[in-house]
Amino acid sequence: MRVIGLMSGTSHDAIDAVAAEITARDRTLRVRIAGQLSRPYPEWLRSELIGALPPNPIDMGAVCRLDTAIGQAFAEVADAAVREFFNGTADLVASHGQTVYHWVHDDKTHGTLQLGQPAWIAERTGLPVVSDFRSRDIAAGGHGAPLVALFDELWLAGQPGRCAALNIGGIANATVIGHSPVAFDTGPGNALIDAAVELSTGGTEHFDLDGIRAARGKVDDELLKVLLTEPYYRGAPPKTTGKELFNRAYLESVLGHRTMSADDIVATVTALTADTIADALARYELTEVIVSGGGTRNPTLMAMLGARLGPAELCSSDTLGLPSEAKEATAFAVLGFLTIHGLPGNDATRTGATRATVLGSITPGAARLDFPALPAAPRRLTLVG
């Protein structure tokens, strides 16, 4: 199948699309990435989206407008990917949508909301769309995250040593391979770094370009110690979190009346991300950490993380043939492929669900849905050139 995977993460900055050719044979998925593109949200839409996120109040009219506008933006990106990489013909779109709320209370996930109405994608492209992946795992008792765990498990099956796949987006998540099954959100990835930059620049800047501010700044050990007291870090996997917790208001409350330079704040929360990831992974005695996501573009963060991982080697997913900025969109393309063939897309042992289940909802395209079921779930995933 020719599948377009669509993803916009918790940094809320752009929509990523991957065009993937996926073939199933002998319980192995062969995935060829035909192309990838990323389109930033229009500034007005990103501003409205950020304004609607917790802890800000919002009315249902705003939710409806955002669901429509984000759906239209996803549809435009999907259509562009189909035309550019598949000559205008494809079989399926798998759309993660845009997370606006992940409802976690007392260490249990009760619900989740991703906006980006899939009907706009189906109407624009004429293709069936799989969307709303997380809700089914949550209904089965899971956390709904990290759903990339099954992809990681298939992709890294047979990888030598003890390794973990780490994705650093707004929130950082990890899947440990070759160990007792575990996957979880470690805590903030870029979320508090972005919040610190926006706070210190009055919103004129949204992220620490090339890690320059963190490199200029000095880590404040006292502030870092306070940040590390957050109870989330002490929770046992499986667990998940989001910007409902780690947001600008959270950072402001911790900063209180401290007088610090902007660069020192950014340096300190960058160290927090590195520390919490390294601490979360230390117990697994890893030999390799394979990292992807937007955080890989921050050399200061990568240097801090590499220094804290001890003997584990830090390498980019690019070295294994998977572009670091395309990983999550590729993963959801694979999950969409599994859904349309009636196969489970969650690893219940890693999300905490009571069972493996088929994920998502299907919006029909212009043609009749007619995809035969695969005889058995895959055990391996191979990336091909």
C-alpha beads as a LAMMPS data file, in Angstrom:
LAMMPS data file: protein, C-alpha beads

385 atoms
384 bonds

1 atom types
1 bond types

-500.0 500.0 xlo xhi
-500.0 500.0 ylo yhi
-500.0 500.0 zlo zhi

Masses

1 110.0

Atoms # bond

1 1 1 0.000 0.000 0.000
2 1 1 0.973 3.598 -0.565
3 1 1 0.256 5.391 2.699
4 1 1 0.555 9.033 3.726
5 1 1 1.342 9.402 7.429
6 1 1 0.489 12.783 8.986
7 1 1 1.705 14.065 12.329
8 1 1 1.837 17.288 14.308
9 1 1 3.350 16.937 17.733
10 1 1 3.158 18.777 21.014
11 1 1 5.380 21.584 19.749
12 1 1 2.444 22.666 17.563
13 1 1 4.733 24.132 14.930
14 1 1 4.189 22.160 11.734
15 1 1 2.462 19.270 10.015
16 1 1 4.818 16.488 8.946
17 1 1 3.937 14.102 6.129
18 1 1 5.656 10.885 5.115
19 1 1 4.871 8.937 1.958
20 1 1 5.478 5.272 2.725
21 1 1 5.206 2.186 0.542
22 1 1 4.347 -0.683 2.885
23 1 1 4.381 -4.375 1.981
24 1 1 3.612 -7.284 4.308
25 1 1 5.217 -10.658 3.662
26 1 1 6.180 -13.565 5.915
27 1 1 5.211 -11.550 9.022
28 1 1 7.633 -8.791 8.062
29 1 1 6.633 -5.263 7.084
30 1 1 8.851 -3.738 4.437
31 1 1 8.652 0.058 4.499
32 1 1 10.113 2.334 1.862
33 1 1 9.966 6.056 2.563
34 1 1 9.200 7.607 -0.813
35 1 1 9.434 11.150 0.501
36 1 1 8.724 13.502 3.366
37 1 1 7.674 17.112 3.742
38 1 1 6.860 19.510 6.544
39 1 1 4.593 22.529 6.351
40 1 1 4.438 25.083 9.168
41 1 1 1.062 26.064 10.484
42 1 1 -0.076 29.501 9.321
43 1 1 0.866 31.921 12.094
44 1 1 -2.763 32.845 12.766
45 1 1 -3.719 29.180 13.190
46 1 1 -0.759 28.383 15.429
47 1 1 -1.594 31.401 17.599
48 1 1 -5.232 30.324 17.945
49 1 1 -4.161 26.761 18.680
50 1 1 -1.711 27.775 21.404
51 1 1 -4.292 30.155 22.835
52 1 1 -6.701 27.238 23.200
53 1 1 -4.311 24.989 25.123
54 1 1 -4.407 24.471 28.907
55 1 1 -4.572 26.293 31.195
56 1 1 -6.353 28.823 28.950
57 1 1 -10.173 28.814 28.913
58 1 1 -11.877 27.937 25.622
59 1 1 -15.429 27.759 24.272
60 1 1 -16.907 25.084 21.990
61 1 1 -17.072 27.504 19.078
62 1 1 -13.289 27.808 19.171
63 1 1 -12.960 24.011 19.317
64 1 1 -15.156 23.684 16.221
65 1 1 -13.213 26.338 14.310
66 1 1 -9.878 24.736 15.210
67 1 1 -11.079 21.242 14.300
68 1 1 -12.099 22.535 10.888
69 1 1 -9.026 24.692 10.227
70 1 1 -6.579 22.008 11.367
71 1 1 -8.422 19.402 9.304
72 1 1 -8.164 21.636 6.245
73 1 1 -4.457 22.229 6.887
74 1 1 -3.829 18.475 7.230
75 1 1 -5.829 17.885 4.031
76 1 1 -3.660 20.341 2.109
77 1 1 -0.467 18.678 3.305
78 1 1 -1.800 15.181 2.537
79 1 1 -2.811 16.224 -0.969
80 1 1 0.610 17.787 -1.586
81 1 1 2.366 14.599 -0.431
82 1 1 0.194 12.364 -2.625
83 1 1 0.911 14.508 -5.667
84 1 1 4.625 14.993 -5.042
85 1 1 5.627 11.483 -4.006
86 1 1 2.979 9.158 -5.459
87 1 1 2.096 10.966 -8.714
88 1 1 -1.387 11.751 -7.467
89 1 1 -2.465 8.228 -6.517
90 1 1 -2.261 6.584 -3.096
91 1 1 -4.253 4.100 -1.039
92 1 1 -4.591 5.518 2.466
93 1 1 -3.977 8.475 4.760
94 1 1 -3.134 7.905 8.434
95 1 1 -3.639 11.124 10.380
96 1 1 -2.616 11.479 13.997
97 1 1 -4.205 14.930 14.165
98 1 1 -3.235 17.623 16.634
99 1 1 -3.350 16.793 20.321
100 1 1 -5.007 19.568 22.315
101 1 1 -5.746 17.680 25.526
102 1 1 -4.601 14.423 27.100
103 1 1 -6.660 13.767 30.233
104 1 1 -4.476 12.192 32.910
105 1 1 -5.579 12.099 36.548
106 1 1 -4.276 10.036 39.475
107 1 1 -1.840 8.186 37.196
108 1 1 -4.660 7.030 34.913
109 1 1 -5.477 8.298 31.442
110 1 1 -9.204 8.930 31.065
111 1 1 -9.403 10.432 27.590
112 1 1 -7.654 12.319 24.818
113 1 1 -8.578 14.844 22.151
114 1 1 -6.894 15.266 18.779
115 1 1 -8.307 17.906 16.439
116 1 1 -8.138 17.899 12.638
117 1 1 -11.448 16.675 11.224
118 1 1 -10.567 13.729 8.920
119 1 1 -13.539 14.381 6.609
120 1 1 -11.615 17.309 5.105
121 1 1 -8.695 14.988 4.305
122 1 1 -10.926 12.341 2.764
123 1 1 -12.795 14.909 0.688
124 1 1 -9.635 16.648 -0.538
125 1 1 -7.699 13.484 -1.414
126 1 1 -10.508 11.007 -2.143
127 1 1 -8.673 8.516 0.090
128 1 1 -9.831 6.646 3.192
129 1 1 -8.426 8.122 6.392
130 1 1 -7.538 6.407 9.648
131 1 1 -7.543 8.855 12.566
132 1 1 -8.091 9.108 16.351
133 1 1 -5.600 6.342 17.105
134 1 1 -5.169 6.962 20.820
135 1 1 -8.758 6.697 22.048
136 1 1 -9.137 2.952 21.512
137 1 1 -6.052 2.127 23.567
138 1 1 -7.368 4.339 26.370
139 1 1 -10.785 2.651 26.183
140 1 1 -8.931 -0.668 26.595
141 1 1 -7.355 0.607 29.809
142 1 1 -4.129 1.992 28.369
143 1 1 -2.519 5.412 28.450
144 1 1 -2.876 5.977 24.706
145 1 1 0.851 6.706 24.568
146 1 1 3.454 6.203 23.453
147 1 1 1.793 4.499 20.492
148 1 1 5.093 4.425 18.604
149 1 1 6.096 1.574 20.933
150 1 1 4.828 -1.149 18.598
151 1 1 6.623 0.454 15.656
152 1 1 9.830 0.675 17.706
153 1 1 9.531 -2.950 18.749
154 1 1 9.117 -4.151 15.149
155 1 1 11.755 -1.805 13.735
156 1 1 14.453 -2.616 16.291
157 1 1 13.764 -6.329 16.613
158 1 1 17.110 -8.057 16.554
159 1 1 19.107 -4.890 17.252
160 1 1 22.227 -6.001 19.159
161 1 1 22.733 -5.077 22.782
162 1 1 20.197 -3.348 24.988
163 1 1 18.785 -0.340 23.213
164 1 1 16.016 2.215 23.529
165 1 1 14.245 4.333 20.938
166 1 1 13.911 7.903 22.187
167 1 1 11.799 10.577 20.541
168 1 1 12.194 14.170 21.707
169 1 1 9.267 16.325 20.683
170 1 1 7.399 18.673 22.978
171 1 1 7.270 15.666 25.285
172 1 1 9.982 12.988 25.268
173 1 1 9.077 9.303 25.075
174 1 1 11.119 6.127 25.136
175 1 1 10.666 2.488 24.171
176 1 1 13.109 0.043 25.736
177 1 1 13.965 -2.927 23.506
178 1 1 15.462 -6.252 24.539
179 1 1 14.220 -5.909 28.105
180 1 1 11.001 -6.480 29.970
181 1 1 8.425 -4.593 27.852
182 1 1 8.340 -0.911 28.782
183 1 1 7.515 2.367 27.049
184 1 1 6.651 5.706 28.605
185 1 1 6.861 9.473 28.414
186 1 1 9.961 10.555 30.321
187 1 1 8.664 14.126 30.778
188 1 1 9.285 17.382 28.913
189 1 1 11.306 17.291 25.736
190 1 1 11.163 20.717 24.114
191 1 1 8.025 21.834 25.981
192 1 1 9.658 23.821 28.774
193 1 1 12.549 24.952 26.563
194 1 1 10.040 26.494 24.150
195 1 1 8.066 27.946 27.067
196 1 1 11.213 29.537 28.496
197 1 1 12.086 31.137 25.157
198 1 1 8.550 32.468 24.632
199 1 1 8.409 33.747 28.212
200 1 1 11.727 35.543 27.995
201 1 1 11.090 37.088 24.557
202 1 1 7.481 38.079 25.084
203 1 1 6.413 35.540 22.480
204 1 1 8.546 36.945 19.654
205 1 1 10.578 33.697 19.579
206 1 1 9.164 30.200 19.945
207 1 1 12.183 27.907 20.318
208 1 1 15.905 27.883 21.030
209 1 1 17.344 27.878 17.512
210 1 1 20.385 25.560 17.357
211 1 1 20.490 25.545 21.169
212 1 1 22.270 28.910 21.131
213 1 1 20.548 30.329 24.217
214 1 1 21.185 27.203 26.273
215 1 1 24.830 27.220 25.186
216 1 1 25.217 30.868 26.269
217 1 1 23.441 30.381 29.568
218 1 1 24.482 28.824 32.851
219 1 1 22.514 26.059 34.523
220 1 1 21.055 27.248 37.829
221 1 1 21.506 24.257 40.142
222 1 1 18.987 25.524 42.689
223 1 1 16.240 25.965 40.085
224 1 1 17.075 22.616 38.510
225 1 1 16.769 20.931 41.897
226 1 1 13.309 22.441 42.386
227 1 1 12.199 21.380 38.893
228 1 1 13.325 17.829 39.574
229 1 1 10.941 17.537 42.532
230 1 1 8.001 17.169 40.110
231 1 1 6.211 13.948 41.180
232 1 1 5.744 12.747 37.590
233 1 1 9.387 11.745 37.322
234 1 1 9.072 9.294 40.213
235 1 1 6.102 7.431 38.730
236 1 1 6.592 3.933 37.347
237 1 1 5.933 3.060 33.701
238 1 1 3.657 2.812 31.866
239 1 1 2.872 6.509 32.191
240 1 1 2.151 9.485 29.982
241 1 1 2.063 13.246 30.268
242 1 1 1.688 16.333 28.120
243 1 1 1.463 20.099 27.988
244 1 1 -1.489 19.908 30.333
245 1 1 1.257 19.693 32.974
246 1 1 4.472 20.949 31.385
247 1 1 3.477 24.350 30.004
248 1 1 4.361 28.013 30.342
249 1 1 2.163 28.510 33.420
250 1 1 3.939 25.586 35.092
251 1 1 7.323 27.157 34.403
252 1 1 6.179 30.557 35.640
253 1 1 4.914 29.038 38.884
254 1 1 8.256 27.315 39.513
255 1 1 10.256 30.431 38.646
256 1 1 8.227 32.520 41.072
257 1 1 10.067 35.736 41.833
258 1 1 13.500 34.503 40.789
259 1 1 15.562 37.027 38.866
260 1 1 17.488 35.201 36.182
261 1 1 18.712 35.911 32.696
262 1 1 16.689 34.450 29.839
263 1 1 19.614 32.332 28.694
264 1 1 20.134 30.889 32.178
265 1 1 16.467 29.834 32.333
266 1 1 16.718 28.167 28.924
267 1 1 19.976 26.446 29.903
268 1 1 18.392 25.140 33.101
269 1 1 15.265 23.660 31.510
270 1 1 17.431 22.164 28.755
271 1 1 19.444 20.443 31.483
272 1 1 16.145 19.308 33.027
273 1 1 15.174 17.535 29.802
274 1 1 18.575 15.845 29.575
275 1 1 18.587 14.865 33.262
276 1 1 15.085 13.411 33.316
277 1 1 15.617 11.391 30.146
278 1 1 18.949 10.016 31.381
279 1 1 17.559 9.260 34.856
280 1 1 14.546 7.468 33.399
281 1 1 16.732 5.257 31.200
282 1 1 19.558 4.588 33.678
283 1 1 17.873 1.597 35.313
284 1 1 17.817 -0.344 32.033
285 1 1 21.600 -0.437 31.607
286 1 1 21.409 0.390 27.927
287 1 1 24.189 0.097 25.394
288 1 1 22.536 2.335 22.796
289 1 1 19.912 5.104 22.667
290 1 1 18.523 5.820 19.193
291 1 1 17.088 9.331 19.158
292 1 1 14.690 11.094 16.811
293 1 1 12.391 14.114 16.818
294 1 1 12.821 17.861 16.814
295 1 1 15.114 17.761 19.838
296 1 1 17.868 16.317 17.662
297 1 1 18.203 19.759 16.047
298 1 1 19.339 21.222 19.382
299 1 1 23.071 20.441 19.655
300 1 1 23.276 21.792 23.217
301 1 1 20.551 19.396 24.355
302 1 1 22.181 16.516 22.500
303 1 1 25.555 17.259 24.108
304 1 1 24.002 17.419 27.582
305 1 1 22.140 14.174 27.000
306 1 1 25.158 12.370 25.607
307 1 1 27.203 13.374 28.645
308 1 1 24.529 12.036 31.018
309 1 1 23.813 8.685 29.390
310 1 1 26.958 7.104 30.773
311 1 1 28.205 4.146 28.743
312 1 1 25.184 4.128 26.418
313 1 1 25.952 5.388 22.928
314 1 1 23.673 8.139 21.635
315 1 1 22.964 7.969 17.921
316 1 1 20.398 9.379 15.528
317 1 1 17.730 7.221 13.894
318 1 1 19.157 8.536 10.604
319 1 1 22.073 6.150 11.051
320 1 1 19.590 3.265 10.845
321 1 1 17.902 4.624 7.730
322 1 1 14.989 6.421 9.386
323 1 1 15.084 10.241 9.103
324 1 1 14.799 11.592 12.634
325 1 1 12.198 14.195 11.711
326 1 1 10.059 11.615 9.901
327 1 1 9.907 8.887 12.521
328 1 1 6.538 9.598 14.111
329 1 1 4.763 10.246 10.817
330 1 1 6.238 6.980 9.520
331 1 1 5.071 5.172 12.646
332 1 1 1.505 6.384 12.176
333 1 1 1.588 5.392 8.510
334 1 1 2.388 1.873 9.713
335 1 1 -0.331 2.006 12.386
336 1 1 -2.838 3.108 9.752
337 1 1 -1.756 0.180 7.542
338 1 1 -2.346 -2.222 10.445
339 1 1 -5.758 -0.724 11.213
340 1 1 -7.035 -0.973 7.656
341 1 1 -6.015 -4.653 7.648
342 1 1 -7.734 -5.391 10.933
343 1 1 -4.586 -5.816 13.019
344 1 1 -3.814 -4.394 16.483
345 1 1 -1.667 -1.267 16.592
346 1 1 -0.909 -1.063 20.288
347 1 1 1.522 -3.012 22.425
348 1 1 -0.674 -3.523 25.469
349 1 1 2.240 -4.376 27.746
350 1 1 3.825 -1.018 26.966
351 1 1 0.761 1.254 27.062
352 1 1 -0.864 -0.484 30.026
353 1 1 -3.947 -1.597 28.071
354 1 1 -5.733 -4.823 29.008
355 1 1 -5.368 -6.169 25.487
356 1 1 -4.018 -5.472 22.032
357 1 1 -6.662 -3.840 19.864
358 1 1 -7.235 -2.378 16.419
359 1 1 -6.761 1.384 16.693
360 1 1 -8.500 4.379 15.236
361 1 1 -11.590 5.336 13.284
362 1 1 -11.924 4.993 9.511
363 1 1 -13.379 7.743 7.303
364 1 1 -14.194 6.330 3.844
365 1 1 -12.764 7.936 0.731
366 1 1 -14.317 8.175 -2.728
367 1 1 -14.062 4.442 -3.458
368 1 1 -15.442 1.430 -1.629
369 1 1 -13.328 0.195 1.261
370 1 1 -11.974 -3.202 0.248
371 1 1 -8.778 -4.204 2.035
372 1 1 -8.263 -7.892 2.807
373 1 1 -7.212 -8.840 6.314
374 1 1 -3.635 -9.966 6.823
375 1 1 -3.361 -13.512 8.203
376 1 1 -1.174 -12.620 11.192
377 1 1 0.379 -9.680 12.990
378 1 1 3.901 -8.775 11.845
379 1 1 6.909 -9.581 13.976
380 1 1 9.450 -7.381 12.239
381 1 1 9.767 -4.171 10.247
382 1 1 12.490 -3.508 7.725
383 1 1 13.269 -0.136 6.159
384 1 1 14.250 -0.446 2.513
385 1 1 15.865 2.089 0.219

Bonds

1 1 1 2
2 1 2 3
3 1 3 4
4 1 4 5
5 1 5 6
6 1 6 7
7 1 7 8
8 1 8 9
9 1 9 10
10 1 10 11
11 1 11 12
12 1 12 13
13 1 13 14
14 1 14 15
15 1 15 16
16 1 16 17
17 1 17 18
18 1 18 19
19 1 19 20
20 1 20 21
21 1 21 22
22 1 22 23
23 1 23 24
24 1 24 25
25 1 25 26
26 1 26 27
27 1 27 28
28 1 28 29
29 1 29 30
30 1 30 31
31 1 31 32
32 1 32 33
33 1 33 34
34 1 34 35
35 1 35 36
36 1 36 37
37 1 37 38
38 1 38 39
39 1 39 40
40 1 40 41
41 1 41 42
42 1 42 43
43 1 43 44
44 1 44 45
45 1 45 46
46 1 46 47
47 1 47 48
48 1 48 49
49 1 49 50
50 1 50 51
51 1 51 52
52 1 52 53
53 1 53 54
54 1 54 55
55 1 55 56
56 1 56 57
57 1 57 58
58 1 58 59
59 1 59 60
60 1 60 61
61 1 61 62
62 1 62 63
63 1 63 64
64 1 64 65
65 1 65 66
66 1 66 67
67 1 67 68
68 1 68 69
69 1 69 70
70 1 70 71
71 1 71 72
72 1 72 73
73 1 73 74
74 1 74 75
75 1 75 76
76 1 76 77
77 1 77 78
78 1 78 79
79 1 79 80
80 1 80 81
81 1 81 82
82 1 82 83
83 1 83 84
84 1 84 85
85 1 85 86
86 1 86 87
87 1 87 88
88 1 88 89
89 1 89 90
90 1 90 91
91 1 91 92
92 1 92 93
93 1 93 94
94 1 94 95
95 1 95 96
96 1 96 97
97 1 97 98
98 1 98 99
99 1 99 100
100 1 100 101
101 1 101 102
102 1 102 103
103 1 103 104
104 1 104 105
105 1 105 106
106 1 106 107
107 1 107 108
108 1 108 109
109 1 109 110
110 1 110 111
111 1 111 112
112 1 112 113
113 1 113 114
114 1 114 115
115 1 115 116
116 1 116 117
117 1 117 118
118 1 118 119
119 1 119 120
120 1 120 121
121 1 121 122
122 1 122 123
123 1 123 124
124 1 124 125
125 1 125 126
126 1 126 127
127 1 127 128
128 1 128 129
129 1 129 130
130 1 130 131
131 1 131 132
132 1 132 133
133 1 133 134
134 1 134 135
135 1 135 136
136 1 136 137
137 1 137 138
138 1 138 139
139 1 139 140
140 1 140 141
141 1 141 142
142 1 142 143
143 1 143 144
144 1 144 145
145 1 145 146
146 1 146 147
147 1 147 148
148 1 148 149
149 1 149 150
150 1 150 151
151 1 151 152
152 1 152 153
153 1 153 154
154 1 154 155
155 1 155 156
156 1 156 157
157 1 157 158
158 1 158 159
159 1 159 160
160 1 160 161
161 1 161 162
162 1 162 163
163 1 163 164
164 1 164 165
165 1 165 166
166 1 166 167
167 1 167 168
168 1 168 169
169 1 169 170
170 1 170 171
171 1 171 172
172 1 172 173
173 1 173 174
174 1 174 175
175 1 175 176
176 1 176 177
177 1 177 178
178 1 178 179
179 1 179 180
180 1 180 181
181 1 181 182
182 1 182 183
183 1 183 184
184 1 184 185
185 1 185 186
186 1 186 187
187 1 187 188
188 1 188 189
189 1 189 190
190 1 190 191
191 1 191 192
192 1 192 193
193 1 193 194
194 1 194 195
195 1 195 196
196 1 196 197
197 1 197 198
198 1 198 199
199 1 199 200
200 1 200 201
201 1 201 202
202 1 202 203
203 1 203 204
204 1 204 205
205 1 205 206
206 1 206 207
207 1 207 208
208 1 208 209
209 1 209 210
210 1 210 211
211 1 211 212
212 1 212 213
213 1 213 214
214 1 214 215
215 1 215 216
216 1 216 217
217 1 217 218
218 1 218 219
219 1 219 220
220 1 220 221
221 1 221 222
222 1 222 223
223 1 223 224
224 1 224 225
225 1 225 226
226 1 226 227
227 1 227 228
228 1 228 229
229 1 229 230
230 1 230 231
231 1 231 232
232 1 232 233
233 1 233 234
234 1 234 235
235 1 235 236
236 1 236 237
237 1 237 238
238 1 238 239
239 1 239 240
240 1 240 241
241 1 241 242
242 1 242 243
243 1 243 244
244 1 244 245
245 1 245 246
246 1 246 247
247 1 247 248
248 1 248 249
249 1 249 250
250 1 250 251
251 1 251 252
252 1 252 253
253 1 253 254
254 1 254 255
255 1 255 256
256 1 256 257
257 1 257 258
258 1 258 259
259 1 259 260
260 1 260 261
261 1 261 262
262 1 262 263
263 1 263 264
264 1 264 265
265 1 265 266
266 1 266 267
267 1 267 268
268 1 268 269
269 1 269 270
270 1 270 271
271 1 271 272
272 1 272 273
273 1 273 274
274 1 274 275
275 1 275 276
276 1 276 277
277 1 277 278
278 1 278 279
279 1 279 280
280 1 280 281
281 1 281 282
282 1 282 283
283 1 283 284
284 1 284 285
285 1 285 286
286 1 286 287
287 1 287 288
288 1 288 289
289 1 289 290
290 1 290 291
291 1 291 292
292 1 292 293
293 1 293 294
294 1 294 295
295 1 295 296
296 1 296 297
297 1 297 298
298 1 298 299
299 1 299 300
300 1 300 301
301 1 301 302
302 1 302 303
303 1 303 304
304 1 304 305
305 1 305 306
306 1 306 307
307 1 307 308
308 1 308 309
309 1 309 310
310 1 310 311
311 1 311 312
312 1 312 313
313 1 313 314
314 1 314 315
315 1 315 316
316 1 316 317
317 1 317 318
318 1 318 319
319 1 319 320
320 1 320 321
321 1 321 322
322 1 322 323
323 1 323 324
324 1 324 325
325 1 325 326
326 1 326 327
327 1 327 328
328 1 328 329
329 1 329 330
330 1 330 331
331 1 331 332
332 1 332 333
333 1 333 334
334 1 334 335
335 1 335 336
336 1 336 337
337 1 337 338
338 1 338 339
339 1 339 340
340 1 340 341
341 1 341 342
342 1 342 343
343 1 343 344
344 1 344 345
345 1 345 346
346 1 346 347
347 1 347 348
348 1 348 349
349 1 349 350
350 1 350 351
351 1 351 352
352 1 352 353
353 1 353 354
354 1 354 355
355 1 355 356
356 1 356 357
357 1 357 358
358 1 358 359
359 1 359 360
360 1 360 361
361 1 361 362
362 1 362 363
363 1 363 364
364 1 364 365
365 1 365 366
366 1 366 367
367 1 367 368
368 1 368 369
369 1 369 370
370 1 370 371
371 1 371 372
372 1 372 373
373 1 373 374
374 1 374 375
375 1 375 376
376 1 376 377
377 1 377 378
378 1 378 379
379 1 379 380
380 1 380 381
381 1 381 382
382 1 382 383
383 1 383 384
384 1 384 385
